[in-house]
Amino acid sequence: MATPMRAPAAPVEEVRAARGEAHERSLISPMDLRTWRYRLLYAAILLVLLGALATALFPLYWMFTNAFKPTAEIYKFPPSLVPQSWDPANFKLIWEVFPFPKYFRNTLVIALGTLLLQITVSSMAGYALSKLRPALGRVVLLAFLSTLMVPSVAYLIPQFLNIRSLPILHISLFNTYWAIWLPAAASAFNIFLFKGFFDEIPNELVEAARVDGASALQIFWRIILPLSRPVLAVVGIFTFTGSWNDFLWPLLVIQDPNKQPVSVALYYLNTSNVQWNAMMAALLITALPPILVALLFQRQLVRGIAFTGLTG
Protein backbone atom coordinates (compact mmCIF):
# COMPACT_ATOMS: atom_id res chain seq x y z
CA MET A 1 0.00 0.00 0.00
CA ALA A 2 1.50 3.26 -1.07
CA THR A 3 2.05 5.80 1.65
CA PRO A 4 0.67 9.29 0.99
CA MET A 5 3.24 11.94 0.17
CA ARG A 6 3.83 14.56 2.82
CA ALA A 7 3.67 18.21 1.95
CA PRO A 8 6.95 20.06 2.26
CA ALA A 9 7.48 21.86 5.51
CA ALA A 10 6.54 25.51 5.42
CA PRO A 11 9.18 28.08 6.24
CA VAL A 12 9.25 29.50 9.73
CA GLU A 13 8.11 32.94 8.54
CA GLU A 14 5.04 31.46 6.82
CA VAL A 15 4.12 29.45 9.89
CA ARG A 16 4.41 32.52 12.08
CA ALA A 17 2.35 34.56 9.64
CA ALA A 18 -0.35 31.86 9.57
CA ARG A 19 -0.47 31.82 13.38
CA GLY A 20 -0.53 35.61 13.54
CA GLU A 21 2.70 35.77 15.51
CA ALA A 22 4.85 38.87 15.32
CA HIS A 23 8.10 38.58 13.44
CA GLU A 24 10.98 39.85 15.52
CA ARG A 25 13.78 41.67 13.78
CA SER A 26 17.25 42.19 15.15
CA LEU A 27 20.80 42.81 13.97
CA ILE A 28 21.63 39.15 14.58
CA SER A 29 19.19 36.58 13.24
CA PRO A 30 18.14 33.55 15.35
CA MET A 31 19.96 31.27 12.89
CA ASP A 32 23.24 33.12 13.47
CA LEU A 33 22.82 32.90 17.24
CA ARG A 34 23.10 29.11 16.98
CA THR A 35 26.80 29.43 16.19
CA TRP A 36 29.32 30.05 18.97
CA ARG A 37 30.97 32.98 17.20
CA TYR A 38 27.79 35.02 17.10
CA ARG A 39 26.96 34.02 20.66
CA LEU A 40 30.28 35.43 21.81
CA LEU A 41 29.67 38.58 19.77
CA TYR A 42 26.20 38.94 21.26
CA ALA A 43 27.57 38.46 24.79
CA ALA A 44 30.34 41.02 24.17
CA ILE A 45 27.83 43.61 22.91
CA LEU A 46 25.62 42.95 25.92
CA LEU A 47 28.54 43.41 28.32
CA VAL A 48 29.52 46.69 26.64
CA LEU A 49 25.96 48.00 26.92
CA LEU A 50 25.74 46.95 30.58
CA GLY A 51 29.05 48.70 31.26
CA ALA A 52 27.81 51.88 29.58
CA LEU A 53 24.59 51.70 31.61
CA ALA A 54 26.52 51.28 34.85
CA THR A 55 28.77 54.21 33.95
CA ALA A 56 25.74 56.42 33.31
CA LEU A 57 23.86 55.38 36.47
CA PHE A 58 26.75 55.35 38.92
CA PRO A 59 26.87 59.17 39.43
CA LEU A 60 23.16 59.13 40.27
CA TYR A 61 23.67 56.25 42.67
CA TRP A 62 26.63 58.01 44.29
CA MET A 63 24.61 61.20 44.73
CA PHE A 64 21.68 59.24 46.17
CA THR A 65 23.76 57.32 48.72
CA ASN A 66 25.81 60.34 49.81
CA ALA A 67 22.62 62.28 50.42
CA PHE A 68 21.73 59.81 53.19
CA LYS A 69 25.19 59.49 54.77
CA PRO A 70 25.99 61.25 58.06
CA THR A 71 28.80 63.81 58.11
CA ALA A 72 31.34 61.47 59.70
CA GLU A 73 30.82 58.78 57.06
CA ILE A 74 30.89 60.99 53.98
CA TYR A 75 34.52 62.03 54.68
CA LYS A 76 35.61 58.50 55.47
CA PHE A 77 38.35 56.94 53.32
CA PRO A 78 38.01 54.62 51.55
CA PRO A 79 34.44 55.66 50.82
CA SER A 80 31.63 53.19 51.29
CA LEU A 81 29.35 52.32 48.38
CA VAL A 82 26.42 51.60 50.73
CA PRO A 83 25.75 53.88 53.71
CA GLN A 84 26.34 52.19 57.04
CA SER A 85 23.55 54.26 58.56
CA TRP A 86 20.83 56.03 56.57
CA ASP A 87 20.29 59.59 57.80
CA PRO A 88 17.38 61.49 56.16
CA ALA A 89 18.06 64.56 58.31
CA ASN A 90 20.16 66.01 55.47
CA PHE A 91 17.03 66.73 53.45
CA LYS A 92 15.35 68.52 56.35
CA LEU A 93 18.50 70.57 56.99
CA ILE A 94 18.98 71.69 53.38
CA TRP A 95 15.26 72.44 52.96
CA GLU A 96 15.43 74.81 55.93
CA VAL A 97 18.60 76.52 54.67
CA PHE A 98 17.86 76.72 50.94
CA PRO A 99 14.56 78.22 49.60
CA PHE A 100 13.70 75.51 47.08
CA PRO A 101 10.14 76.75 46.26
CA LYS A 102 11.40 80.17 45.11
CA TYR A 103 14.17 78.82 42.91
CA PHE A 104 11.99 76.01 41.56
CA ARG A 105 9.45 78.65 40.55
CA ASN A 106 12.13 80.68 38.78
CA THR A 107 13.45 77.62 36.98
CA LEU A 108 9.95 76.54 35.96
CA VAL A 109 9.23 79.98 34.48
CA ILE A 110 12.49 79.87 32.52
CA ALA A 111 11.89 76.30 31.30
CA LEU A 112 8.27 76.89 30.25
CA GLY A 113 9.12 80.14 28.48
CA THR A 114 11.99 78.49 26.62
CA LEU A 115 9.74 75.55 25.73
CA LEU A 116 6.98 77.78 24.36
CA LEU A 117 9.27 79.99 22.28
CA GLN A 118 11.41 77.15 20.98
CA ILE A 119 8.48 75.00 19.87
CA THR A 120 6.73 77.98 18.27
CA VAL A 121 9.75 79.27 16.34
CA SER A 122 11.18 75.86 15.38
CA SER A 123 7.88 74.35 14.28
CA MET A 124 6.92 77.35 12.16
CA ALA A 125 10.37 77.50 10.59
CA GLY A 126 10.24 73.77 9.84
CA TYR A 127 6.75 74.16 8.37
CA ALA A 128 7.88 77.03 6.14
CA LEU A 129 10.90 75.09 4.85
CA SER A 130 8.91 71.89 4.33
CA LYS A 131 5.51 72.92 2.99
CA LEU A 132 5.71 76.56 1.91
CA ARG A 133 9.03 76.02 0.12
CA PRO A 134 10.31 79.62 -0.01
CA ALA A 135 12.95 80.83 -2.41
CA LEU A 136 16.46 79.76 -1.41
CA GLY A 137 14.92 77.42 1.17
CA ARG A 138 17.74 74.91 0.81
CA VAL A 139 20.31 77.64 1.33
CA VAL A 140 18.53 78.73 4.51
CA LEU A 141 18.40 75.13 5.75
CA LEU A 142 22.10 74.69 4.98
CA ALA A 143 22.84 77.87 6.93
CA PHE A 144 20.90 76.51 9.90
CA LEU A 145 22.70 73.18 9.78
CA SER A 146 26.10 74.85 9.47
CA THR A 147 25.58 76.40 12.91
CA LEU A 148 25.58 72.89 14.39
CA MET A 149 29.24 72.56 13.40
CA VAL A 150 30.23 75.47 15.67
CA PRO A 151 30.68 74.76 19.40
CA SER A 152 28.07 76.45 21.56
CA VAL A 153 30.80 78.05 23.69
CA ALA A 154 31.84 80.11 20.66
CA TYR A 155 28.48 81.90 20.78
CA LEU A 156 28.88 83.11 24.37
CA ILE A 157 30.70 86.38 23.66
CA PRO A 158 28.48 87.51 20.71
CA GLN A 159 25.33 86.58 22.65
CA PHE A 160 26.63 88.34 25.75
CA LEU A 161 27.26 91.54 23.75
CA ASN A 162 23.81 91.35 22.14
CA ILE A 163 22.12 90.90 25.51
CA ARG A 164 24.08 93.78 27.00
CA SER A 165 22.90 96.09 24.22
CA LEU A 166 20.12 94.63 22.07
CA PRO A 167 20.65 95.55 18.40
CA ILE A 168 18.43 98.34 17.01
CA LEU A 169 16.63 98.83 20.34
CA HIS A 170 19.84 99.37 22.35
CA ILE A 171 18.39 98.13 25.61
CA SER A 172 19.91 95.76 28.13
CA LEU A 173 18.23 92.46 28.94
CA PHE A 174 20.39 91.60 31.93
CA ASN A 175 18.51 90.20 34.94
CA THR A 176 15.47 89.50 32.78
CA TYR A 177 14.23 86.13 31.60
CA TRP A 178 14.24 87.41 28.03
CA ALA A 179 18.04 87.15 28.17
CA ILE A 180 17.55 83.36 28.35
CA TRP A 181 14.42 83.00 26.25
CA LEU A 182 15.51 84.91 23.14
CA PRO A 183 18.86 83.12 22.47
CA ALA A 184 17.13 79.75 22.96
CA ALA A 185 14.13 80.56 20.74
CA ALA A 186 15.70 79.27 17.51
CA SER A 187 17.30 75.83 17.59
CA ALA A 188 18.88 74.57 14.37
CA PHE A 189 18.54 70.94 15.43
CA ASN A 190 14.85 71.29 16.29
CA ILE A 191 14.15 73.11 13.03
CA PHE A 192 15.80 70.28 11.12
CA LEU A 193 13.83 67.74 13.18
CA PHE A 194 10.51 69.47 12.51
CA LYS A 195 11.32 69.91 8.83
CA GLY A 196 12.13 66.22 8.40
CA PHE A 197 8.93 65.18 10.17
CA PHE A 198 6.76 67.59 8.18
CA ASP A 199 8.22 66.25 4.93
CA GLU A 200 6.56 62.90 5.67
CA ILE A 201 3.08 64.46 5.97
CA PRO A 202 1.37 64.00 2.58
CA ASN A 203 1.20 67.16 0.50
CA GLU A 204 -2.28 66.13 -0.64
CA LEU A 205 -3.65 67.16 2.75
CA VAL A 206 -2.13 70.62 2.39
CA GLU A 207 -3.36 71.02 -1.19
CA ALA A 208 -6.87 69.91 -0.26
CA ALA A 209 -6.96 72.46 2.56
CA ARG A 210 -5.79 75.19 0.19
CA VAL A 211 -8.56 74.29 -2.25
CA ASP A 212 -11.05 74.67 0.60
CA GLY A 213 -9.76 78.19 1.21
CA ALA A 214 -7.56 77.60 4.28
CA SER A 215 -4.66 79.95 4.80
CA ALA A 216 -1.12 78.84 5.52
CA LEU A 217 -1.54 79.59 9.22
CA GLN A 218 -4.82 77.66 9.39
CA ILE A 219 -3.20 74.66 7.68
CA PHE A 220 -0.35 74.77 10.15
CA TRP A 221 -2.63 75.05 13.20
CA ARG A 222 -5.43 72.65 12.21
CA ILE A 223 -3.65 70.02 10.10
CA ILE A 224 0.12 69.99 10.63
CA LEU A 225 0.30 70.39 14.42
CA PRO A 226 -2.36 67.76 15.28
CA LEU A 227 -0.40 65.24 13.19
CA SER A 228 2.92 66.18 14.82
CA ARG A 229 2.40 64.99 18.39
CA PRO A 230 5.37 62.56 18.35
CA VAL A 231 7.93 65.19 17.35
CA LEU A 232 6.32 67.75 19.67
CA ALA A 233 6.73 65.32 22.58
CA VAL A 234 10.41 64.71 21.80
CA VAL A 235 11.28 68.37 21.36
CA GLY A 236 9.21 69.38 24.38
CA ILE A 237 10.80 66.91 26.80
CA PHE A 238 14.35 67.54 25.60
CA THR A 239 13.84 71.32 25.71
CA PHE A 240 12.37 71.24 29.21
CA THR A 241 15.10 69.06 30.69
CA GLY A 242 17.84 70.99 28.90
CA SER A 243 16.50 74.33 30.14
CA TRP A 244 16.07 72.99 33.67
CA ASN A 245 19.70 71.80 33.79
CA ASP A 246 21.20 74.84 32.06
CA PHE A 247 23.84 76.56 34.17
CA LEU A 248 26.49 78.60 32.32
CA TRP A 249 24.31 81.06 30.42
CA PRO A 250 21.95 81.85 33.34
CA LEU A 251 25.03 82.35 35.52
CA LEU A 252 26.26 85.07 33.13
CA VAL A 253 23.04 87.00 32.50
CA ILE A 254 21.03 86.60 35.72
CA GLN A 255 22.77 88.29 38.64
CA ASP A 256 19.65 89.06 40.67
CA PRO A 257 19.37 86.38 43.41
CA ASN A 258 15.58 86.63 43.34
CA LYS A 259 15.46 85.64 39.64
CA GLN A 260 18.20 83.01 39.44
CA PRO A 261 17.35 79.39 38.54
CA VAL A 262 18.04 76.59 40.96
CA SER A 263 21.25 75.50 39.21
CA VAL A 264 22.86 78.93 39.68
CA ALA A 265 21.58 79.26 43.24
CA LEU A 266 23.09 75.89 44.14
CA TYR A 267 26.43 77.05 42.75
CA TYR A 268 26.48 79.98 45.16
CA LEU A 269 25.29 77.69 47.94
CA ASN A 270 28.22 75.38 47.27
CA THR A 271 30.66 78.25 47.81
CA SER A 272 29.33 78.71 51.35
CA ASN A 273 30.03 76.49 54.34
CA VAL A 274 27.67 73.61 53.51
CA GLN A 275 28.47 69.96 54.25
CA TRP A 276 28.80 67.60 51.29
CA ASN A 277 25.99 65.33 52.42
CA ALA A 278 23.57 68.26 52.62
CA MET A 279 24.78 69.46 49.21
CA MET A 280 24.16 66.00 47.74
CA ALA A 281 20.65 66.09 49.20
CA ALA A 282 20.07 69.46 47.51
CA LEU A 283 21.33 68.10 44.17
CA LEU A 284 19.07 65.06 44.49
CA ILE A 285 16.02 67.24 45.14
CA THR A 286 16.94 69.40 42.14
CA ALA A 287 17.33 66.37 39.86
CA LEU A 288 13.91 64.95 40.72
CA PRO A 289 11.70 67.18 38.45
CA PRO A 290 13.39 66.29 35.11
CA ILE A 291 13.59 62.64 36.14
CA LEU A 292 9.87 62.61 36.97
CA VAL A 293 9.04 64.31 33.65
CA ALA A 294 11.03 61.67 31.77
CA LEU A 295 9.30 58.86 33.68
CA LEU A 296 5.79 60.29 33.27
CA PHE A 297 6.19 60.88 29.54
CA GLN A 298 8.34 57.82 28.89
CA ARG A 299 5.87 56.24 26.48
CA GLN A 300 5.45 59.44 24.46
CA LEU A 301 9.21 59.97 24.44
CA VAL A 302 10.03 56.46 23.19
CA ARG A 303 7.23 56.58 20.62
CA GLY A 304 8.31 60.01 19.44
CA ILE A 305 11.97 59.04 19.11
CA ALA A 306 11.04 55.89 17.17
CA PHE A 307 8.62 57.79 14.93
CA THR A 308 10.95 60.69 14.21
CA GLY A 309 13.84 58.32 13.68
CA LEU A 310 11.89 56.35 11.06
CA THR A 311 10.37 59.34 9.29
CA GLY A 312 12.94 62.09 9.78
C-alpha positions as CSV (number, residue, x, y, z in Angstrom):
1,M,0.0,0.0,0.0
2,A,1.5,3.3,-1.1
3,T,2.1,5.8,1.7
4,P,0.7,9.3,1.0
5,M,3.2,11.9,0.2
6,R,3.8,14.6,2.8
7,A,3.7,18.2,1.9
8,P,7.0,20.1,2.3
9,A,7.5,21.9,5.5
10,A,6.5,25.5,5.4
11,P,9.2,28.1,6.2
12,V,9.3,29.5,9.7
13,E,8.1,32.9,8.5
14,E,5.0,31.5,6.8
15,V,4.1,29.4,9.9
16,R,4.4,32.5,12.1
17,A,2.4,34.6,9.6
18,A,-0.4,31.9,9.6
19,R,-0.5,31.8,13.4
20,G,-0.5,35.6,13.5
21,E,2.7,35.8,15.5
22,A,4.8,38.9,15.3
23,H,8.1,38.6,13.4
24,E,11.0,39.8,15.5
25,R,13.8,41.7,13.8
26,S,17.2,42.2,15.1
27,L,20.8,42.8,14.0
28,I,21.6,39.2,14.6
29,S,19.2,36.6,13.2
30,P,18.1,33.6,15.3
31,M,20.0,31.3,12.9
32,D,23.2,33.1,13.5
33,L,22.8,32.9,17.2
34,R,23.1,29.1,17.0
35,T,26.8,29.4,16.2
36,W,29.3,30.0,19.0
37,R,31.0,33.0,17.2
38,Y,27.8,35.0,17.1
39,R,27.0,34.0,20.7
40,L,30.3,35.4,21.8
41,L,29.7,38.6,19.8
42,Y,26.2,38.9,21.3
43,A,27.6,38.5,24.8
44,A,30.3,41.0,24.2
45,I,27.8,43.6,22.9
46,L,25.6,43.0,25.9
47,L,28.5,43.4,28.3
48,V,29.5,46.7,26.6
49,L,26.0,48.0,26.9
50,L,25.7,47.0,30.6
51,G,29.0,48.7,31.3
52,A,27.8,51.9,29.6
53,L,24.6,51.7,31.6
54,A,26.5,51.3,34.9
55,T,28.8,54.2,33.9
56,A,25.7,56.4,33.3
57,L,23.9,55.4,36.5
58,F,26.8,55.3,38.9
59,P,26.9,59.2,39.4
60,L,23.2,59.1,40.3
61,Y,23.7,56.2,42.7
62,W,26.6,58.0,44.3
63,M,24.6,61.2,44.7
64,F,21.7,59.2,46.2
65,T,23.8,57.3,48.7
66,N,25.8,60.3,49.8
67,A,22.6,62.3,50.4
68,F,21.7,59.8,53.2
69,K,25.2,59.5,54.8
70,P,26.0,61.3,58.1
71,T,28.8,63.8,58.1
72,A,31.3,61.5,59.7
73,E,30.8,58.8,57.1
74,I,30.9,61.0,54.0
75,Y,34.5,62.0,54.7
76,K,35.6,58.5,55.5
77,F,38.3,56.9,53.3
78,P,38.0,54.6,51.5
79,P,34.4,55.7,50.8
80,S,31.6,53.2,51.3
81,L,29.4,52.3,48.4
82,V,26.4,51.6,50.7
83,P,25.7,53.9,53.7
84,Q,26.3,52.2,57.0
85,S,23.6,54.3,58.6
86,W,20.8,56.0,56.6
87,D,20.3,59.6,57.8
88,P,17.4,61.5,56.2
89,A,18.1,64.6,58.3
90,N,20.2,66.0,55.5
91,F,17.0,66.7,53.5
92,K,15.4,68.5,56.4
93,L,18.5,70.6,57.0
94,I,19.0,71.7,53.4
95,W,15.3,72.4,53.0
96,E,15.4,74.8,55.9
97,V,18.6,76.5,54.7
98,F,17.9,76.7,50.9
99,P,14.6,78.2,49.6
100,F,13.7,75.5,47.1
101,P,10.1,76.8,46.3
102,K,11.4,80.2,45.1
103,Y,14.2,78.8,42.9
104,F,12.0,76.0,41.6
105,R,9.4,78.6,40.6
106,N,12.1,80.7,38.8
107,T,13.5,77.6,37.0
108,L,10.0,76.5,36.0
109,V,9.2,80.0,34.5
110,I,12.5,79.9,32.5
111,A,11.9,76.3,31.3
112,L,8.3,76.9,30.2
113,G,9.1,80.1,28.5
114,T,12.0,78.5,26.6
115,L,9.7,75.6,25.7
116,L,7.0,77.8,24.4
117,L,9.3,80.0,22.3
118,Q,11.4,77.2,21.0
119,I,8.5,75.0,19.9
120,T,6.7,78.0,18.3
121,V,9.8,79.3,16.3
122,S,11.2,75.9,15.4
123,S,7.9,74.3,14.3
124,M,6.9,77.4,12.2
125,A,10.4,77.5,10.6
126,G,10.2,73.8,9.8
127,Y,6.8,74.2,8.4
128,A,7.9,77.0,6.1
129,L,10.9,75.1,4.9
130,S,8.9,71.9,4.3
131,K,5.5,72.9,3.0
132,L,5.7,76.6,1.9
133,R,9.0,76.0,0.1
134,P,10.3,79.6,0.0
135,A,13.0,80.8,-2.4
136,L,16.5,79.8,-1.4
137,G,14.9,77.4,1.2
138,R,17.7,74.9,0.8
139,V,20.3,77.6,1.3
140,V,18.5,78.7,4.5
141,L,18.4,75.1,5.8
142,L,22.1,74.7,5.0
143,A,22.8,77.9,6.9
144,F,20.9,76.5,9.9
145,L,22.7,73.2,9.8
146,S,26.1,74.8,9.5
147,T,25.6,76.4,12.9
148,L,25.6,72.9,14.4
149,M,29.2,72.6,13.4
150,V,30.2,75.5,15.7
151,P,30.7,74.8,19.4
152,S,28.1,76.5,21.6
153,V,30.8,78.1,23.7
154,A,31.8,80.1,20.7
155,Y,28.5,81.9,20.8
156,L,28.9,83.1,24.4
157,I,30.7,86.4,23.7
158,P,28.5,87.5,20.7
159,Q,25.3,86.6,22.6
160,F,26.6,88.3,25.7
161,L,27.3,91.5,23.8
162,N,23.8,91.3,22.1
163,I,22.1,90.9,25.5
164,R,24.1,93.8,27.0
165,S,22.9,96.1,24.2
166,L,20.1,94.6,22.1
167,P,20.6,95.6,18.4
168,I,18.4,98.3,17.0
169,L,16.6,98.8,20.3
170,H,19.8,99.4,22.3
171,I,18.4,98.1,25.6
172,S,19.9,95.8,28.1
173,L,18.2,92.5,28.9
174,F,20.4,91.6,31.9
175,N,18.5,90.2,34.9
176,T,15.5,89.5,32.8
177,Y,14.2,86.1,31.6
178,W,14.2,87.4,28.0
179,A,18.0,87.2,28.2
180,I,17.6,83.4,28.3
181,W,14.4,83.0,26.2
182,L,15.5,84.9,23.1
183,P,18.9,83.1,22.5
184,A,17.1,79.8,23.0
185,A,14.1,80.6,20.7
186,A,15.7,79.3,17.5
187,S,17.3,75.8,17.6
188,A,18.9,74.6,14.4
189,F,18.5,70.9,15.4
190,N,14.9,71.3,16.3
191,I,14.1,73.1,13.0
192,F,15.8,70.3,11.1
193,L,13.8,67.7,13.2
194,F,10.5,69.5,12.5
195,K,11.3,69.9,8.8
196,G,12.1,66.2,8.4
197,F,8.9,65.2,10.2
198,F,6.8,67.6,8.2
199,D,8.2,66.2,4.9
200,E,6.6,62.9,5.7
201,I,3.1,64.5,6.0
202,P,1.4,64.0,2.6
203,N,1.2,67.2,0.5
204,E,-2.3,66.1,-0.6
205,L,-3.6,67.2,2.8
206,V,-2.1,70.6,2.4
207,E,-3.4,71.0,-1.2
208,A,-6.9,69.9,-0.3
209,A,-7.0,72.5,2.6
210,R,-5.8,75.2,0.2
211,V,-8.6,74.3,-2.2
212,D,-11.1,74.7,0.6
213,G,-9.8,78.2,1.2
214,A,-7.6,77.6,4.3
215,S,-4.7,80.0,4.8
216,A,-1.1,78.8,5.5
217,L,-1.5,79.6,9.2
218,Q,-4.8,77.7,9.4
219,I,-3.2,74.7,7.7
220,F,-0.3,74.8,10.2
221,W,-2.6,75.1,13.2
222,R,-5.4,72.7,12.2
223,I,-3.6,70.0,10.1
224,I,0.1,70.0,10.6
225,L,0.3,70.4,14.4
226,P,-2.4,67.8,15.3
227,L,-0.4,65.2,13.2
228,S,2.9,66.2,14.8
229,R,2.4,65.0,18.4
230,P,5.4,62.6,18.4
231,V,7.9,65.2,17.3
232,L,6.3,67.8,19.7
233,A,6.7,65.3,22.6
234,V,10.4,64.7,21.8
235,V,11.3,68.4,21.4
236,G,9.2,69.4,24.4
237,I,10.8,66.9,26.8
238,F,14.4,67.5,25.6
239,T,13.8,71.3,25.7
240,F,12.4,71.2,29.2
241,T,15.1,69.1,30.7
242,G,17.8,71.0,28.9
243,S,16.5,74.3,30.1
244,W,16.1,73.0,33.7
245,N,19.7,71.8,33.8
246,D,21.2,74.8,32.1
247,F,23.8,76.6,34.2
248,L,26.5,78.6,32.3
249,W,24.3,81.1,30.4
250,P,21.9,81.9,33.3
251,L,25.0,82.4,35.5
252,L,26.3,85.1,33.1
253,V,23.0,87.0,32.5
254,I,21.0,86.6,35.7
255,Q,22.8,88.3,38.6
256,D,19.7,89.1,40.7
257,P,19.4,86.4,43.4
258,N,15.6,86.6,43.3
259,K,15.5,85.6,39.6
260,Q,18.2,83.0,39.4
261,P,17.3,79.4,38.5
262,V,18.0,76.6,41.0
263,S,21.3,75.5,39.2
264,V,22.9,78.9,39.7
265,A,21.6,79.3,43.2
266,L,23.1,75.9,44.1
267,Y,26.4,77.1,42.7
268,Y,26.5,80.0,45.2
269,L,25.3,77.7,47.9
270,N,28.2,75.4,47.3
271,T,30.7,78.2,47.8
272,S,29.3,78.7,51.4
273,N,30.0,76.5,54.3
274,V,27.7,73.6,53.5
275,Q,28.5,70.0,54.3
276,W,28.8,67.6,51.3
277,N,26.0,65.3,52.4
278,A,23.6,68.3,52.6
279,M,24.8,69.5,49.2
280,M,24.2,66.0,47.7
281,A,20.7,66.1,49.2
282,A,20.1,69.5,47.5
283,L,21.3,68.1,44.2
284,L,19.1,65.1,44.5
285,I,16.0,67.2,45.1
286,T,16.9,69.4,42.1
287,A,17.3,66.4,39.9
288,L,13.9,64.9,40.7
289,P,11.7,67.2,38.5
290,P,13.4,66.3,35.1
291,I,13.6,62.6,36.1
292,L,9.9,62.6,37.0
293,V,9.0,64.3,33.7
294,A,11.0,61.7,31.8
295,L,9.3,58.9,33.7
296,L,5.8,60.3,33.3
297,F,6.2,60.9,29.5
298,Q,8.3,57.8,28.9
299,R,5.9,56.2,26.5
300,Q,5.4,59.4,24.5
301,L,9.2,60.0,24.4
302,V,10.0,56.5,23.2
303,R,7.2,56.6,20.6
304,G,8.3,60.0,19.4
305,I,12.0,59.0,19.1
306,A,11.0,55.9,17.2
307,F,8.6,57.8,14.9
308,T,10.9,60.7,14.2
309,G,13.8,58.3,13.7
310,L,11.9,56.4,11.1
311,T,10.4,59.3,9.3
312,G,12.9,62.1,9.8
